[in-house]
Every structure is written in C-alpha cells, then in structure tokens.
Amino acid sequence: MVENSTFYIIGAIAIAVLLIFVGALLYYCRRRSLNRTEYFLPCKSDRPIHPEKNLKVPSLEWSTPSDIAYGTKLSTRQLNAICTESRPRPFSFFPLRLRKSDSEGTVGNDILEGTFSFNPSEGTILNSGEHILTGVFIPIARYKNTYSSAEVSVTITVIKAIPDYTLNWDIACFNGLSYGNKLTHEHLNATCVLPPSPSMIDPLTATKNKREISFRKSWITYLSCGFCSWSTTAKRNYDDVDDNDDDDLHELREGLVEGAYIYEPPLGTMLLSGKQSLSVTFLPTSKRRLNNYLPLKKTIEVVILPHTPLLQWASPSNIRYSQPLNFMDHLNACCSPLRVSPFDIESANLIEIPGRFEYTPPEGVVLSTGQHILTVHFSPDDTINILPAEMSVTLIVDPVELTFEWPKPGNIVFGTKLSSLQLNARCNEDVGGYFSYDPSPGTVLKVIDLEGHKLQATFHPTDSVNYKCNSISTSLFVDKYVPVLIWEDPETICWGTPLKPYHLRASVLYGLEDIIEDHPAILNGVFEYSPSAGSILEPGVHELKVCFTPNDAQNYCSATTSVHITVRKVVASIEWEAPSDIVYGTELSIIQLNARVSPSIIKGTFKYEPDIGTLLPAGSHVLGVTFEPTDLAHFVGCKFVSDIIVRPLKLEIICNSPESIAYGNPLKLEHFNAKLQLDEHLCDGNWIYSPNIGVVLDAGLHKLSVTYIPIDSVNFLEASSNVDLNVQKATYTIVWNGPNSIIFRTPLEDSFNDPFIAWSSSIDGLFTFEPTLDTILPVGIHNLSVIFTPVCDVNFDIIKAERTLEVVKYSPSMQCTKCHSLIYGNYLTKEMVRPTIKESDIIGEFDFHPPIDKYFEVGTHQIIVRFVPIDLTDYEIVSSELMLTINQFVPEIIWEGASIPYGTEIDLTCFNVSLSNTQVEGNWSYIIDNETALEPGVHDIQVVFTPNDTTNYAISIETMQFTVDKIRPTIEFGCVQRIKFGNPLTQEHFRIVKLNPPDLDGSFIFKPEIGSILEAHEQQLEVTFFPTDSKYFEVAEGRTMIIVEKSKPNVVYKDSEQIFYGTKVSYSQLDVKCADSTISGYFSYAPWEGDEFIPCVGSHEINVVFTPTGVDAEKFEPVDTVIQLRVEKCNSTIIWNTPDPIIFRTELGSNQLNAHIENDIDGRLSYNPSSGTKLTVGEHILSVEFFPSDLQNYSVVNATVTLLVEPYTPKICWPAPQFPLLSGEVIPLELFQAICEDSDIDGSFEYQPNVDEQLVMEFGQLILEATFIPYDNLNYSRSITSLIVNVQQTALTLIWEPQLEIPYMEPLSAELHFNANVEPARVEGSYFYSHSIGDILELGFHDINLSFKPNDTKNYLPVSKSIQLFVRKDRAEISWEPARDIVFGSPLDINSHLNAVNLIPHIEGSFHYSHDIGQLLNSGDHEIFVTFNPFDSERYGNSTKSVKLNVRRLDPFVQWRVPCIISVVFGEIVSEDMINALLEASEFAGNVVYDKTQVDRILVVGEYTIPIQFRPFDSLNINPVDKVVKVIVSKAPALIDWKIPDAFKFGEVPTADFFNGNILKNVNGTFIYSLFLEKSACTDGISLAFVHRYSSNMAIFVEQSLVSSTDEPFFTSKKDVPNTVYLADQLIVATSLIAAVVKESIYLATLKLESRSYSSAPTEPSTDVESDGSASVSPRDNFPCLPTDVNFRDCDMSLVPYMLSVGDYRVNLQFLPFDYENYYSASLTRSVSIFKRVIVINLNPVIDVEAGEIVELGRLQLIRNHLEVQGEFIFSCDSTPNPFSDILPIGKYSIDVKFVPKDTLNYTTATACTSIIVSGKSNDFTCEEKIEIVYGTVLTEEMFHVQYSDPLIAGRLTFKLHGRSPLYTVLDVGQYYISIEFQPVE
C-alpha cells in the first residue's frame, strides 16, 4: 500500500515539472509570435492564413446564398459561414471523464471556436450583378498555436429592384385634342418623381461645411430621332462627391428623377380619332439607378376627337326663274383644308379633305320664285377622323318678265274671218299659257278707207307666280273683195280650126255666201272675151282674155283673167331601122344613117347628129335625125333617135426577157422591157408592173407581169404580158462579239452579244450555237461556233463563225443572318441562322465553328459559318460570320384573376398564380396594401417571382388586379293588378311587398315611370332599388306584371257653321275628329251615302261612328255621336283680285276686268269703266256689279278694285359685236349700235364713254352704257342698258425667215439669220436671240430661239419662236468618164471603168466603188456608184456619183428531141413535164415555156401544133430559142371511183354514202345502180338511175325498163300517191318514199326532192368543137335541167318502217357517158352484207360522292343509242349495301350495267361499267393573299381572315414557315411565303 502511494507521489511530481516546462515553452513561443508583424493574404477555403507549416488549417463551410434584390443589406442570412473543425480535447494521465456540459450540450460545443470577419461587411448594400463574398476565420487565442486562420468565399447575385420612383403623365393636355394635331412637347410631358418621405432633409443643410453644390433648373433635351426625351441637369460643381451621391442629392432637392423618356408613338405623330394608346418608358440617367432598377413603363389611353371641317360658301346672286342650279354659280361650297401643324400657322401643312358634297336641292333643280334656303351636307371619305358638316345659304329667285313678238299681219280681203294667220302673237319664252285677242277670232272686219283696225293680244301664263303678264298690239287693214275667175286652158287645136263657144267658158268663183250673212249665192255681172268666137288663129300660142264687171261695183272690184290656147302645126313622122354594131375607128356612113319621112308628100331635108363621117368613141351611142319641112309656117319637122354600139379596140404588148440580177437589187424598168404594139401616141395610158418597180425579189426564177391600162378605157381594152426574171442568191458575213473569259455557270447568252449579219439590211434567220447558248460550260478553255441558217434559204446560204472562250471557277453567294439573339434555354438551329446559297442548285454542306447544337451561356458569342461545295473543281469555298447574343429568360406569370365578396378575409389562397414555364424553380412573394377585408372595387397586388438560377433567369414582377364585389339586395312583389288604357301608372301598381335586407336605406326607380301610359295588353313592370350606402351594396332589380284594358276614345266636333243653299257638303267639312289625334281610325256617317251631298234647307242630324284601326284597335273601343246641321239660303260672292299695275298705252281687257262669281251662278257682270278704255298715268277705281238671273235665291252684289297705271319704259336692245376686240385699238364706231325696239317712240341715245373720245381699249372687260331719252318724258321713262364685252390680248406674230442651212465655218449674220420682225409693227419691245451675230456653229443641227417681249405686257402677249439651223459638211467634187458599152463577160478594170478623179486637190481622201475590179456584170443597163471618203470626216462629207453601163446578151445552143411530138388522151392537159422532156441538150441551163392560154385546156380527139420556147435561167444574159410541138389527143376511158362499206348494220339502208359513185374526171353521164341477193339465182332486183353532172348537184331518176315483174308495184308512195305508169321516155324526179322489193324484205328511203315530169325523153347532149380545138359540153335544149338547189346528200335515208334482212347482197354500178365520142363506158361490182345492230351504253366513268350521300340513279348519266329498241337494264354492284338506297362508307366501288334487248335476234346485248368513289367532305377555305405588318408586330392567326366553305366541319389550321409555325413570333423585315393547311378532326 505504502509502495503504491510513493509511486503515485513521484509520478505526480514528474508530471507537474513536465507541465511547467511545457507551459514555459508555450509562453515563450506566444511572446515571439506577438512581437512579429503578420500579413493576411486572401486564400481559398481550408487553406492556412499564416505561413507556419506546422499549424492545422480548420475546415470551413459556407453555402451559396440566395439571390437578393438591390437595396437589401448584407446580414447573417448571407454571411453565415461556419467552421466544421472539431476542437481538440485536453491531455490527461487520469481516466477521461466527460463533464455534464460536454455530454449533454449541443454538437457545437465540439466545434473549434473562433471569429469570422467578412468582406464586404454586414450591412453593406451591393450593386446589381454578381459579387464575391469572402470570410476569414480566426480561432480563439486558446487554439492559435494549433490552428491557423482560414478563408472561404462564395458568389452572390444581386438582381435589379423595383424602382422606388413613379412615372407621372398629365393627360389633361389631351382633352379636346382633335384629329389633325401632331404630338408636341405639351402632350409628351411625362415626369419621373420620387415618393415623398418624412426623413427627407435639405441637402444643403446636410452637407454644410463639407461641400458646396450648385444646382440649376433641369431642362429637357429631345433626341434627334424623335423617339425619346432625356431629362438632365445643367452644369454642376462637385468637390469630393461621387456621381451617385451627386445624383441622389440633386433628386432629393428637385423631387425629379433624371433620365430618358421613350415615347410610342413619337413626337410629331398625328393620331387618328378614337381611343388611342400612348406609352412611355423611362431610363434613368444615374448609373446606380440604371444598373440596379428595372425600367419603368407607363401606358395611357386618350380619346382623339374627330376633326370638324369648316365649310365655305358665299351667298349666290339672285337668279331668275327657270335658271337651273349649277355647281359653278350656286352650288359651289368648298371645305377648308386641314392644318396639321400646331406650331406655326404660316408654315402649317395644309391637307385637302376629300369628301362628297350633297346639295339640297340638288344640281339641275329649277326653283320657284321667292326666297329659298340652299343646304349642303359634306360627307368626308374618312368618316372615322373627319365629322360631317352642313351649311346653308339663301338664294332669291326673281320672276321672269316675258317678251312677245307679233309680226304685223298683211292686209286681208273683206269677208275674211280673223284667224291664226292674223292673231299669231307668240311668247319668246317657252312658257305655258294662252293669248286673249281683241277683237276675238272669227270676227269679220269692215272696209275702212283711211285707217286700219287695231288688234290687241294679252298673254295669260299658266304659272302666274313665276311669270308676269303683258300685252302687245298691232294694226290690220281690210281691202275690197276681188272676185276670182275660173277659166281652164282650152285644148290644143290644129291650124285652120275656128274658136268655138266651148273654148270661151269662164266663170266666177264666189265663196262669201257661207261667211257673210244675207249675201247672194251667185255674183251677177257681164263677161267680155277677146278674140271673139269664130276667129281663126295662126299656128302658135295665143292669149284669150276675159273681163268680168260685177253689178255691185261699190263692194266688189272688176276682175280679169286670161288663158292660152295652142294652135299646132302639122307634124311629120320618121321611120329608121336600128343600125348594126361597129368597131372603134369606123366612121359613120349612109349604111347607118338611112332614115325615111312619112308621109312622103312632105318636102324637106334630113339633118343627122352626129353627121356622116363622124368617128364615135366605144360604147353605146344615140344617133339623132331631124326632118325640116320646106313650109315651116304650117308644118312641123320631127326628130328620131336610134342606138348604135361601138366596140372598143383590143391592145397588145411586146416584152423581151430581162437579164439575171442578184438578190437585194430592186426591180427596175429595164427588167420588164415592155412596149405597146400600137403607137402609144395614139393610145395614152399607164403601165402597171407586178411586182412593182423597186421591189426586191427572192432568189430564183420569177414571173414579171406588166399591164397597160389606157387612159381612154372606153375605146381601148387593157393589155397584159409576162416575162421571166432570174434572181441569184446574196452573200453576207457573221459578226459575233463577246469576252475571252467568263465565270462558271454563266450562260453564253448572258456573256456574248447577239451575233448579227453584216449586210445591207437585216436578214431573218436562225443562229445555231455549238455548244448551245444555254449550255453551262465547265472550267477550262472551249471552242465555240455559230451557224446562221437564214429563214429564207432561197436568197441566202448557210455560213459559220468560230471563237475560243475560257471558263473560270464560280464563287457561290452565301447569305445568312449576321446577328441573332436567343433567350436562354433555346438551341441555335440551322433554320435560325438560315444559311442559304443564292444558287440553289449548288450542292454542298454548311459547318459551324463552334458547333451550334448546344446550350450557350448568357452573353455574346461569335460563330463562323462556312459552305463547302461538293464540286470543288468548279466552285470555291465561302464563309461568313454570325454574332449570337444569349439573353436572360424572363418567366411569364399567368394570372387567372380573382373576385371575392366584401367582408372576406384575404390570404394567399385567394389568388391563383403560376408560371408559363413550370420547369423554372424559385420563390413567390406578394405585396398588397391590406391583407384583411378590403373596400369593394378593384385592387392592385404585386407578384414577384425570384428564380433560384439568377444567372440565366430574370426576376419576374407583375402587377395584377382583383375585385371585391358589393352585396346585392333582393325585392319581392305581390299579386297582379288591372288598369284602364290611358290611366297613368301609380306606385300602388308595383305592389312591392318586401325588401331584403328590410332595414336598408335607399330609393326606388320605376320603369315605366310613375305617370306613364301603358299599352292595352299585359305589361311588365321593372323596379330598381338604389341603396344609399352604394359603397357596400349593389343596385337591386325586380319585375312584375300588370294587365291594361281598352278604353273609349273621345270624339269632338265643332258646331256647324251657317251653310247656304246649293252648297255641296262633305263629311270632311264637319271637322269630326278624335280628341286624341294620335289615335288612328275611320269615321262612318249616316244617313247620306257618298262622300258629298247637297242637303235641303232646314235642320239635319248626322250620325257619326268612330272605329279605331291598326294598333289603336287594340287600345280603344268604337264610339258614336250625333251632329246637328242647319242650311240657309245662299248669297253670291264676287271674286276680283286686285289687278297688277299696267303700263301706259295698255287698254283695259280681261287681265283687269276679270271678276267672276265664286259659285258659278248665272247672271250678268257690269264694269265701270268698260273694256277697251285707255287710262291715264295714276291710280284708278274699277267697279263691277253682278245681276243674278235667279233673284229669289241670290242677291245683287258689287265690288271695287284699285288699278295703277305706270309710265311706259321703251324697250331697247344692244346686240353684242360679231367681231373680236383687241387691246391697243380704238373703240370702233360699229360698237355703238343700240336700238329702240319701240319704233313709234321718238328719242335719242347717249353713250358712256362718249363716241368722240377715241378711247383705246385695254385687256379685260369693257363696259359700255347707253341711255335712251324719249322726247315725251311725261308718259315715257328713260331706258338704260349696258354692254359688257371682253377685250382680248393682242397676239403678236413673229415674222422670221432665216437661212436654215449653212456650210461649216460660215458665221451667223444679221441679214440672213437675225432678221425677225413683229406684227403689228406699232408694238414696241425687245428681241432676244439665243445666239449672237458672228457665232460659228459646230456641225449638225442647232436650235436658235427668239423671244420678243413687248414693253406693254398688259395688252400684248410675249411671243417666241424657234428654228433649227443645220450646219452641213463641205464636200469634194468628182469627175468620172468610164466606157459606156461592154460585152457580157468582160471584167471591170481600173483604167476603163473605175477611173474617177477628185477635182478639189486640197481635200484628201479615198475612192470606194459599188463594184469590184474584175467583177462580171449581167447584160443590161447597170448603174455604178463611187463614193469619195475624205480623211477628215469631221469637217468634210462624203461625195458620191454614178454612171450608166450597158452589157449586151449572148445567143445559146439548143438541141430538141426528134420527133417533137406529145401524145395525150382526151381530158388530159399537156403538162410542163411533157414539154420539158422535148429538150435534150442546151449550152446553158434553162427551161421550156409556152403560152398556157393555148395549151392548158381540154382538147378533143385530133392533132394540134403548139409553139414553145427554150428560156435559159440566165435570161438576163442569154437569149431564148423558139420551137413548134405537135400534140395528138386520143379517146379517154371513163374511170369509176366507188367506195362503199362492205357491211351494214341491221336497220340501216343504202344511204347517200351508198350512192356515191364518182367519175374520176368531170364527165357528164348516167349512173345505174343494181342490187341483187347474193344467194339468189334470179335476176330480180332494183335499179336506180342517176344523172351525174359535174356542173350541178346530183339528182335521182327512175327508169321503167329496169323494173322487175313482181306482183306488188315496184315503186309506191307512203302518201297514197296513185299508181303511175312510168314510160320509157319519161324521167320522174323521185319524191316522198321509194319502196324497193327484194324478195321478202322491203326498205324505204325518203328523198326530199321536188317532183317533176317531162313529156319527152332526154337526148344526148351535144359536144361542140370550137375553132381552137377545145371541147365544150352542154346539154341540149330539150334535156331536163334539174334545179340547182337540190342536194341528194341532204336526203333523209332513214328506215320507215321496213328493214332489209340479214344476208349478203351484190351491187353493180354502170356509168354511161353522154360524150361517147371522147369517153368509154365503165362498170363496177361490190358485195354488201347486213349484220346485227350493236347496242352501246355510255356511263359516267367515275362518280365522286361525298361521305354520307346516297347515289342518285341520274348521276350515272346513262345514255343508250337506238332508244326505239325495247329491253331492260340489269345493275350489279360489288358492295353489300345498295349504292342507290344505302349510304356507302369511304372507298371505291364498281357497278356493272347490262342492257338485254327483247329482240336478241337483230340486236346485241350491251354492257358498261362505272366506278363510285366515296371520299370525305372537303372544307375549302380562303384567306388574305398578302399581309403587310410592321416590324415588331406579333403574327397572329386573326390576321389571315380565314373563311371556311363549311364552318360545321371541325378541325384546326396549321401554319408553316420553313417547317415551323410562325404564329406568335416577330418576323424580320422581308417577304415570306406561309403555307396553311386545314386538318379536320374526323
């Protein structure tokens, strides 16, 4: 035990010593470390701060803090780094015991203790963006020897905060803003202000004694773009304050936040009328606010009023009635333009307002007399921005003063009644009305010796309101009555016949017995004749006279008359036979002039016209003869005419063959070389050449024709002739220009110019390229060639040109988007970059560096796009750069809205907020004013979503609205009540029983209102309750019913007035009406029937019943009443209107004395003064008294009126001049020609200006005034008139005739060029020329202008004139004397032919000839040209000259065939080949020609001779050779052409195509057709004979001799034509039906031909041979001539009703020609078979049916031939349901149709097939073909305006642009093609 204790004590002492040593050591080390200077270096987590290597680094943890918003101070939520290092336990030799605190404490008690220091520190406010937070952990001193300090860092993101300032925008300035005003600074006045804060202090006080800040008033600077505004301050002085502090201090003082305002729409925009949205975006100037706060935006809505246009309309001047309204003088309103600029009125932009003016009354209306209001309504085209406008003006219409004309009538004879011949006054205006005359028409006036009768006419217009009455008078004289003697001319008598009493039988025509009363019917008197009866008169015309003396000479005048009698001489007669025809040039002789006289005892002489020896022109002439007897006193010669025909003389032309020419040379006169056989001096005329002279002919042999048309076409016939001309081909070259190298893919046609032909003119043709021009050549060197093939290969040969070309590589054109921006989270696709190669056919690949198939971080990236073509041989590699910007993704907050009732507690469950992208994680926060109960209305709530990933996602902030609803009360009603119609509505009728809640205060509104009158039926009443506390309670509504019954209307009438006897009374005069005029209905009356009645004197009762009608019949009941009527005796009333004032000289007439009785009572009116009285000037009283015929019932009455007589104003007129008035001239005396129309009024004229002033007229209007001063100024007043004439400006005339062409270097002179004068010469002024004297002009045309400006520019117009002066080149003079005659084949040489010389040696140049040296010319006359081209072509022109050269022709050698004979058959024409075969050899090439008029015709059998000629092709240089040919004509065979079908179908007969036998030549003859059964041995059959005539149509004949002997008649008629015996000598044209019997079968053919019969048989036609050997075939006179309008092929050959049996037949055709001397007969045989008839069915091949539709049988479109065939149809379908009764599903089906005829023996069975395709319904749609949007507009589906053809089909539209949907995206600027597809749901 002791030993153990000792051991423990020693051990404890050792441990204590050790501990003391260790403690001393630690203290020493501690002291050393405190005396050292230590440095803290930044380091990462878990790395030591101190340099000691032996210390342990504690482990630290710091989780990445969440994003914070700007303004949030750093706190422990972010600075929360912790130390995770466990602290060390103390060392002990004793057993380790845990303390209670260690065992029961937290885990933290085991963590190493220490302190953290953070940078930045707690409470710091960081700017927005990413920041690094650093924390340094320092262990406590206890562990500093064990652990070193450690550092840790994290990244924190500060997002932009919601601004603490607000945008204010005063919209009061928009009040009253109308369309047409632009946005100005006054409207765009938004400001950004800070909210007021109680802690705000004066910045000057806060910074006192520290710094001095000077502020100036803030001002607004508008950017030049007009899009935004920028608020900034002026100059500031800061000492030691940074920018942010300075901005904050300034904002605290001013209360405004500085920055830029971006407006949309911008400044200067003119807004349209209506509700418009304006927005402003604020960007602060302060960098702190700009970087740390979100942009602030505000939107307002303003109302722009439409513009009210201002109308301008001057009041029009007065017009007269009948003048229509027009747009020039009356309807001329206009609209003032719109001023669109509000800044400066003078510089305002005026815009015309288009629109339409509507006038009331409209244009063309004629207004009546009086004052009228004209109204105009302006309707603008832009009805949205412009309001309509109206305006009115006043127009006064004056009445028309009528003027009259009354020609003075001529004297009339006593007994003539006045009629329209004398009473013919007329009104100058077209006005309705009538004239009243005094005396009246029909009056017979008496004879007055000294003075005539006065006639007066008064015009009464129908429209007395618009026209004034007026009168006119004239005078008329009456003469004595002159009797009319009637004496017809006696008949002509012969010489020696005495006058008889029947020659002298004159009588008196008397016609006053019916006009003048008590006048005798016969006027008695004595007739005296001279010469008397019995006198014998000499031959001639004699006058017989008679004088009639009436017994009453006082009233009638004596009358004389005369007639003529003719005493004729004895007339002889001539006999003359018509002479025979003569030829022009034959003189008249006694052979033609051989007339005789009858009777022959009359002696005398013959005179012919024309006389013997006269040469008459060609034509029909009249020969006249006159016989003159010797005793001319008693005998008369006679004349006679006869016709004679003079035939014209035929001319002949002689032509020589021309020489050959080359193509391109025009035709000349010498090529035709024609002359007239007759001397042209004897027959003048014109030569017509074909082709014309100057025409260029194609290469080859051409026939030239010449015609001579004599001028004297009457006496000579025109002549014509032909010659041959050989034209040779022309030569030319190809010119082809182009580059030596091109780029690959360039077509040759784009690189080379079109080749052209170097020739004198253009040549049409085709260029062929090798390779072709559209060929794309590969890279390398290539050979090209072009071949020109002229269209006209006759005139030109084919030529070729070649060249080389190098092709280099092609660089493709690549296009792609240069800049693109994406939202984070989206791939950059190839479609976004849109790399394209402009050349779509180049194949290659696009590569991107870096690759684009990945997510890019937020920021800007550069991408290289490169295109590598597959074909690197021909294409190069191209590349382009792309800038890609990745922006933060802003999550979209979705708000579904919320509505809660008032009083509901608000929590977060009341709102339904979510994100459109649910993949974004983050935190939600809400900001609301009060989360408890809110007032009713709309409240704002701010929702903030803070994403966890703030690097790629932005914070989303949305301000939403929710509604707090009010409480709605309820109303309860009682039972239904009744009310009479018309009674007002009271409050008791609404029957309100209860209101919930009952104690709620408020007011009721009733509908209809209290006191309203309801309709007579069941009505609905409405009650609206308006609570007093409208803040928390809504308006309550309730409805109930009420029954309204009918009521009785009140009928009223006025007491009947006094009614006089005889007055017609109508029920309408009783004035019975309903008291309420709005009630519609009708009245029925009793006891009288009809609308009008005449009651008797006394009292009467009238029963009246009022029956409501229409809508009022449902409101009111019928009602009746009784009216009392009293009738008294009648008094007459005189109606006499006050007459219009009359003019002096006017007599009283019906216009003034026009009183009448109102009731048309019989009686008499008596006037004082009476009618016809002329009153003096002044006022007069006119009176009238009426004496009725029935004095018992009517009384005598009188009346008076006042009449004013005014002085008479003479009528004057001043006609306008008929000649123009020019300024600068004196007023002509002819202008002063005023006239007084009243010729009986004497007076004089005074003019202003005076006639003697010699006033000179000036341009404009000249007003002249004339005053007529009558000498009698008491009864007549002065008349003044004016004449307004237009004086025209005098148009001056420049007379300028300069020299228009001068040579080069000649100066301009005053005598030749500047020599203009002006007319009239009195006008003074200045001349202005565009050039000066002495100017030397360059070569070419020059315009020289002249203008004359008069000194007096008012009366004279300036005048100008221009000429074109040509400055020509100077030319050299050529001398040329070549040899004029050479032989064909001699070449041209320089010594004899091409030897021209220049006579002006100082002009140097060279000669160029039209022909080359050594060239051979064709025979004939040639024109050779030479051109001298000077070396100085700018100053000297080319000189040309030509000479004539003659080349003679050669004679060729020709060998003909031996013998020279041609053999043909009759009908053949000798051809050109036959004649050419006669030529065996010739020295030169050529052909044989002949006269076709002698050869080209049919020759009869015989021998003939034909002259021919060898004509060489080179007829220009070689002469022709003549020869005679013998022609032998033989007899020709008649060949038959007969083509008929081999078989017929059953039911067919031989139609017109069967009888189609034809002669291969035009030969007249007879066709005979025979038909027999093939198997029958008998010869029975039918034969039809046809007469074939090539000159007319075909006709059919029947010949009796060919008819078989059958029992039935061979030919029968369906129309029961009697049997006819057909004789062999008769030909009958077949009509009706022809029946042919062939064994047991019969067929009928209908022939529509006219029936004709002939009495004699036809004879063969004669064949006449003319003198020239040609044959002429014509029928004889007795041969039946068939009608030309008959066409056998139009005949109907249908079966009626019999058919031919099926079988084989033999048909024979025989032709017998009429001309058997020249033709042989011919025959043919054919076989014909009859087969069954085929039935054919035609169907619609495909039937398209929509789903759900049943197929109708008619849609098969079943068509069958031969409808007369009976049978049945059989249908079969491959589908189970019946397609004609069931609905088929979608698919394709087949239907078979079969027709089975009943007569299967003669008809076949027909089958057909069709398909039914059942498809789904289609829904077509239409949309806008072109949509124009502004960049930035989101594309929506509504913009396409899609309309469906069937809206009931459900489906959706798919829009695609480059494979993606473009909807709800913003497209770049450009043009896009969007495809739209409709996809139905089903």
Salt bridges, closest charged atoms under 4 A:
GLU38 OE1 - HIS50 ND1 3.36
GLU52 OE2 - ARG36 NH1 3.62
GLU85 OE2 - LYS56 NZ 2.75
ASP102 OD1 - ARG87 NH2 3.99
ASP102 OD2 - ARG99 NE 3.07
GLU113 OE2 - ARG87 NH1 3.48
ASP164 OD1 - ARG289 NH1 3.07
ASP202 OD1 - ARG253 NH1 4.00
ASP246 OD2 - ARG236 NH1 3.05
ASP247 OD1 - ARG236 NH1 3.05
ASP248 OD1 - ARG288 NH2 2.29
GLU251 OE1 - ARG289 NH2 2.84
GLU258 OE2 - ARG236 NH2 2.62
GLU258 OE2 - HIS250 NE2 2.75
GLU358 OE2 - ARG356 NH2 3.00
GLU390 OE2 - HIS377 ND1 3.21
GLU401 OE2 - LYS468 NZ 3.75
GLU405 OE1 - ARG426 NH2 2.98
GLU575 OE1 - ARG596 NH2 3.52
GLU628 OE2 - LYS607 NZ 3.23
ASP631 OD2 - HIS634 ND1 3.69
ASP724 OD1 - LYS703 NZ 3.33
ASP724 OD2 - ARG1511 NH1 2.92
ASP797 OD1 - LYS729 NZ 3.27
GLU802 OE2 - LYS800 NZ 3.55
ASP841 OD2 - ARG745 NH1 2.81
ASP847 OD2 - ARG866 NH2 3.09
GLU935 OE1 - LYS1031 NZ 3.34
GLU1015 OE1 - LYS1115 NZ 2.75
GLU1022 OE2 - ARG1039 NE 3.66
GLU1034 OE1 - ARG968 NH2 2.67
GLU1045 OE2 - ARG978 NH1 3.42
GLU1045 OE1 - LYS980 NZ 3.72
GLU1057 OE2 - LYS1054 NZ 3.84
ASP1112 OD1 - LYS1115 NZ 3.96
GLU1128 OE2 - ARG1126 NE 3.25
GLU1147 OE2 - LYS454 NZ 3.71
ASP1240 OD2 - ARG1145 NH2 3.00
GLU1258 OE1 - LYS1354 NZ 3.00
GLU1301 OE2 - ARG1368 NE 3.25
ASP1381 OD1 - ARG1448 NH1 3.28
ASP1389 OD2 - HIS1393 ND1 3.38
GLU1423 OE1 - LYS1444 NZ 3.82
ASP1432 OD2 - ARG1435 NE 3.65
GLU1503 OE1 - LYS1526 NZ 3.29
GLU1548 OE2 - ARG1733 NH2 3.74
GLU1650 OE1 - ARG1652 NH2 3.62
ASP1668 OD2 - ARG1497 NH1 1.82
GLU1749 OE2 - ARG1755 NH1 3.20
GLU1764 OE2 - HIS1762 ND1 3.48
GLU1828 OE2 - LYS1826 NZ 3.53
ASP1868 OD2 - ARG834 NH2 3.06
